Amino acid sequence: MSKRISALALLSLLLLSIPASCSTFSAPPTPTPTPPATLTPLSTFTPLPTVTPTATLVPAIARAAYTLNVTMDYDAHTLSVDEGIIYPNHTGGPLTSLVLAVVPNLWADCFTLTAISVDGTPVTNYTLNGQRLDLPLPTPLAPEKMAGLSIQYTLALPYAEQEDPSVSRPRIFGYTQAQTNLTNWYPFVVPYINGAWVLHDPWYYGEHLVYDAMDFEVNLKFTNTNPPVVASSGAPQPNGDSTRYTLTAGRAFVFSMSREFKVATQQVGDVTVASYYFPGYDGGGQAALLTTVQSMQVYSQRYGPYPHLTLSAVMGDFNDGMEYSALYYLSRDFYNLYDNTLQNYLVFVAAHETAHQWWFEQVANDQALQPWLDEALATYSERLYYESISPDVVPWWWSYRIDFYNPQGFMDIPVYEGQGFRPYTNAVYFRGAHFLEDLRGRIGDEAFFAFLQDYFQQERGKIATPEDFFRILRAHTSTDISDLIRQYFQNVY
């Protein structure tokens, strides 16, 4: 049976025109795909030859450590949080202040700061404007020394189906009738790069936050006698009347909760892969699980190992998708339109979001100014997924996913210069996928995958730049790619 979108589904897509932050959900109206492949069992992939990095990895330096003790009233949508941060100064110079992102403060009456101290000394002369908290230090923090922050605050979660005050897309943070999502819900110290704190303004599409790698211990306790099912970024274990979740070298710790969640799991080595979905969506829930497992296998072989003990795909009670540490969301309508084939948004977006566990989670970048560094790689990873699972679907993917909108523009634009959601995604995601395909064809598979593995190894745990990307690429090929750079990039690398 050929795959076609029904008239009702098409009308739904056109009316929604959803500006998804990562998933770029906007389906072509009249696809003509090749005959669909059904979901297949897990495959065993032939390992690639071991690649020796061109530079010796430096042992990981100490990361900032976050401890959050949380008491939550699920039905009242309120949290009381006692947060501790151990922040090491690796900036190379003394610091007289810190800058923290406090994203919940973008919503009126959501975030209430009750106390903050540094190394036991209360601090009252801080400033909190929008999402930015400027925190003067009682004494300068010398290089390679650590400061201990203690922050007490409460959250009154916003109703997530209301208009987002900072961006115009559906919001994930907050609660709906069926689900509560804690995303970017705690204050965190933003990266300090080239003498400046990096905290960009929100935008109408794309992502604006940049994260250092951090270690987390989160102790969550509910006051309710009927607590929800919890999906999280961390591996859970009992801790008295709380549940303790831990995550090492993560970028963003999140929770998703619902009393309605159904859960499907599969063990892959020491990793527990889980799919959380609502009743009535068993087919999509199982497909999200299988795609996540298969994608994790493909990317572990192509790029490098997956780093965490859990990985969760979560059905959102909203039409948006987003990646976080060890967890990602899939849009509700992807499940509504799922047709039990490989040729649909649920499958290729699940492959895309899983790829962000390599390109975002392990190798980070400035998502506001250089979004192509994660989004182009995650989009091209969809192609590698299909190439490994069902190669006959690859032409359909290029036609339906990438080329329908005839993507134009330079791929290295900031989110602020995208001139709208569609031109932005066409340039960054889809032109980015074409660049990587052309690069692969120009230098050959052996050099291409050796480069990606080396780039992953050298930049893992860091915030990569375009200069890092091309420096490592040129260590693996002497082929002239100057014409490709002129074709796809507005800057010269």
N, C-alpha and C positions, 0 to 999 in steps of 0.2 A: 504494500500500500504506500503510495507516495505521500510525502509529508507536505501538507498545506495548512495555513492558518485559516480558520473559519471566518466568515464575515463578521460575526459577533466579536470574536477575539481580536480581529483587525481593528474594528471600531474602538474597542477598549484600548488598544495600544495607541491609536492615533489621538484619542481624547486625553489619555494620561500624559503622553509626551514627557516621561519621567526623567528629570535630570539626576540620575543616580550618581553618587559621589565617586564610586569606583567602577560600578558594573556597566555603565554606559548603556542603559536599557532604552532602546528605541528601535523597534523592529522594522525592517523593510516591509512594504505592504504586499508585495506579490512575489514571494520567493519561488524559485523553481529548482529545488535541490535534487541531487542524485538520490536514488533509492536509499532509505535510511538503514543504518545498521542498528540492531537491537543492542541493549546493554549486554556486555559479555562478562564472563567470570574474570577473576583476577588473572593477570598474565605474569609470566616470568620473563623479565627483560634481561637480555645479554649485557653484562656490565661493560662499560667503556674501559679502555686502557687507563691505568692509573696515571694521573698527570702530576708531575713534580712542579710545585709553584716556582715562579721565577725569583721569589724573595722568601727568605726564611721568616715564618710567622713569629711575631713577638708574643710572649705569654700575656694573657689578658691582665690588664691592670685593674685595680679595685674600681668597682662601679658604685654609684649611689645606691643605697639600700633603703627601701621603703617598708615600713611596718604600719599596717592600718588595722585598728581594732574597731569593728563596725557593729553597731546594734541597729537593727532595722525593724520598723513596723510596716510590714508589707501592705496591709490594707489601708493604712493612713498615708502611705507613700513618703515616709520620712526616715531619715537616717541620722544617727549620732556617731561621729567619727573622731577617734583619737589617733592622729597620724604622727609617726616619727620618721625623720629623714636623716640618714648619715650621708653627708655630701662631701666627697673628696675634691680638693681643688687641684685639678690637673691642667689648669689654664696656662701655667708657666709664669704667672705673676701673682702678686697679692690681690685679694678681692676685698672691697669695702662694703659690698652689697651683693645680694642675689636677686634674680628675677624669676618668679614662679608664674606658670600659667594656671589660671583658676577659671576654667571654661564655664562651670555652672553659674558664675556670677554674671553671665550674659543674660540670664533670665531673672526678672524682678522677683524678689522675695524667695529665691531658691537657695542661695548660699549665705549662711550666717557664720562669720568668724567670731569665735568667742575668746580665744587666747592663742598667742604665738610667742615662742621663746627660742633663743639660740644659746646652746650650751648652758641651759638653766637660767639664763637672764631674760626676763620678759621684755618684749619689744612692742612699743606702742606707736612709734613714729613711722610706721609703714604707710604706704599708699596703695589703695586698691581701686583701680580704674578699669572698668570693663573686665576683661580677662587677665589683666596684668597686675601682679602684686610685686611692688618694689620693696625689698626687705633690707634695710640698713643693718649691717653687722655691728654688734657692740664693740668688737675689736677686729682689725683686719685679719683675714684668713690667708696665711702664708701658703706659698706653693707646696703641694704634696702634703698638706695638713687637712684635717677633717673638721667639719662643723656638724653639730647635732641640732636639728630643728625639731620642735614639738609644736604641733598645730591641732587645736580642737575646733571643730565646726559642726554645723548641722546642715542637712539638705532637706528641703521640701520640694520633691520632684515635680516638674511641670507635666501637664497633660500633653503627651507627645503628638496628638492629632491637631493641636493648635498651631498657628503660624509660628515658624522659627523667627526670632527677632534679628538674627544675624545673617541668615541665608534663606533662600527661597525654595529649597528642596524639602522633602519630608525629613523630619528630624528623628533620630534614633534615640537620643538621650531622653529619659523620662518614662512615662507609663501610658499604656492604652488599657482598654477593658480586658485584654487578654494577656498582656505582657509588660514587664518592667525591664528597662535596659539602663545599665550604669556604664556609660562610655565617657571617657575623659572627665571623670567624676571627682577626682582628687587633685589638690594642688601638686604640681611637680616643677622642679627646677629645669628651666629650658637650657638648651645647649649654648655654650659660649664659644664662638668661632670667630677667629680673626679679630679679637678685641671687642666683640659685640655680643650681646644676648640676642638669641634668635627666637622671636615671637612675632609672627606675621598676623595681619588682619584676616578675619574670616572672609570668604568669598561666596559667590552664588553657586559655585560648583567646584569640584576638586577638594583638596585638603590643604589646610594652612599650617598645621602643627608639625614641628620637627622634634624628634625624640632622641635623646641619648639611650644607650642600653642601660637598664636598671634591674636590680633584684627586688623581688616582692615577697612579703609574707602578709597575707590578709586573713584576719580572723573574723568570720561573719556569724552573727547570732541573730535569730529572729525572736521577736516578742510574741509572735502568733502561734496558736496551737495547731494550725494547719498551714505549715510553711510551703512555699512553692518548690517545684523542681528547678534546680539551679544549673545553668551552664556557665563556665568560667574559663578564664585564661590559665588558671593554675591547676595543679594536681591536688585534689582534696584529700584530707585525712581528718578523723575526729580529733577534737581538742577540747575536752570537757563539754560544756554546753554550747560550744561554737564548732564551726568547721574551719580548719586551717587550709588555706590555699597557698601554694608556693610556686614561684616562677623565677627562673634564673635567666639573666640577660634578655629580658623582654623590653619591648618598646611601650606597650600600652595595655594595662590590665583592665579587663572588662568583666561584667556579669550580665547575663540575660536570664530572666526568671519568669515562670508561668506555672500556674496550677494545671494548665491544660496540656503541657508538653507531653508528647510521646517521644521515646528515645530508642534509637537503634544504634548499636555499637559493633565495632570489629577491632580485634587486637592485631596490630601489625608490629611484630617484635615486641619492644617494651612500650610502644605507643598505643594508647587507647583512642581510637577514632570514633567520634559520636556524631549522630545527626539528631537534632532536636526539631520537632515539627508538630503541627496541630492536628487533631483528629480529622479524618477525612482526606488526608494527604499522604497516605502510606506509600503510594507509588513514588511521589516526588521525594519523600523523606528517605526512602531506600536508595533512590538514584543519587541523591546528594551524598549519602554515605559512600556508595560505591565509587562515584567520581572522585571524591576526596581521597579515598584509599588509593585508587589507581594513579591519581595525579601525584600523590606523595611518593609513590614508588618511582614514577617517571622522573620527577625532579630530584629525588635523592640520587638517582643514577646519573642524571645529566649534570647536576650542579654540585651537590654535596649533601651531607646528612641533614635530616630534620632534627632540630635541637631539643624539643620538649617532650614531655611524657604524655601529653594529651593534645588533641586537635579536634575542634568542634565546628560543625556547620549548623547554623541556627536559622530557622525560618523566621523572618521578621513579620510582625503584625503591622507592616508598613511597606510602601513600595520604594525601597532603597536598599543598597547593599554596601558593605564596608568591611575592610580587613582590620583586624587587631591581632595582638599576640595570641597565638594558639587558638584563635576563634575568629570566625567570619560570619557575616549575615548574608542571606539571600533574600531577594525581594519576594513578597507575597505573590505577585502575579507570575513569577517564574514557576511557582507550584501550580497556579491556576491553569497555565498554558502547557504544562508538561504533558507529553504525549507518548511516553514510554519508548522514546528513541534517543539516539545520541545527538540528533539534529535539532537542538532547541536551546533557549537561553539558560535554562537551569543547568544544563550540563556544561556548556562552555564558560559560563560565569563561575560555576563552582571550580572549574579548572583554573580560571583566572585568579580567583580569590585565594585558592590554595597556593598558587605561585607566589603570592605576596608573603608567604612565610619564609621565602628566600629573599625576594626583592621588596623590601620594606622592613620585615622583622629582623632578618640577619644582616643584610646589607641595606642600610638606611640611606636616605638622601633628603635634600630640602624639597619637600613635596609641593611647596608653593612656588618656588623659583625655578626648580629643575624637575618637574614632575615626570618627565620622560624616563628618568633613570629607573623608576620602579614601574611605571605604567606601560611603557613600551615593552619592557622585558616580561611583565606579567601577561600582556596581550599575546606576545609571541609564544609564550609558554603554552597557551591554548593550542597553538599549532603543533607544538611538540607532543602535547597530550594526544591529540587525534592521530598524529603520525605514528605514535606508539601503540595506541589502542585499536584504531580502525583507519588505516591509511586512505581507504577509498572515500572517506568523509572529508578529507583535507580540501579538495577543490570546492566543495559546498561551503566549507568554513570561509575560504577566501572570498567567495562570491557573496555570501549572505551576511557574514559578520563584518568583513573588512571593506569590501569594494562597492557595496550598493550605493553609498553616498558620495562616491567619487572623491575620496579624501584629498585635500589640498593643504598647503601651508607648511611652515617650518615646524619640526617636532620639538624644538628646544625652547618653546615659549613658556613664560610663567603663567600661572592660572589667571592672573590679572590682565593678561593680554590676549586671552582666548577669543574675545569678541562674541561670546555666547557659548552655550553648552555644546551645540553640534559642531561648530568650527573648531572648538578646543579639542574635543575628543577625536575628531577626524585627524587633526594634526598630531596630537601627542600619542594617542593609542594606535590609530590605524596607519598613519604614515610611519610611526615608529616601528610597527610590525613589518612594514615593507622595507624599511632601512635594514633591519636585522636579517630579513630574508635575502636582500641584495648583498649584504656583507657576508653572509654565510656562503652564498653562491660565488662571491669573488675570491674569498680566501680558502674555501673548502671546509668540509666538515671537521677534519682533524684539527685544524688550527682554530676553527670557530668554537668547538666545544672545549678544547684545551684552554682557550682564552676565558670562556665563561667560568670554568672551574677555578682557574687561577684568580680571576676577578672576585669570585665568591670567597676564596680562601684568604686573599689579602685584605679585603674590605669587610669581612665578617666582624660584626660588633662595632663597626665604625659608621660614620656618616660620609658616604662616598660623594665625589664630585665628578663632573664631566671630564676634568683633567685626569682623575684617577682612571676612569673608564678607558680613555684613549691611550694613556701611558701604558697600561697593562696590555691593551690590545696590540699596540705596536711592538711589544716584547714577543708576540707570538706570530707576527707576520711582517714581511718587508714589502708586501703588495701595496701598490699605490691605491689609496682609497680617497684621494683628494676630491675627485669628482662626486663621490657619494656624499661627502661632507658638504660640498657646495649645494648639492641637490636637496638635502634634508635638513640642514642646519643654518640658522641665521648667524651663528657665531663660528669662528674659525678655531678648530682644536688641533 
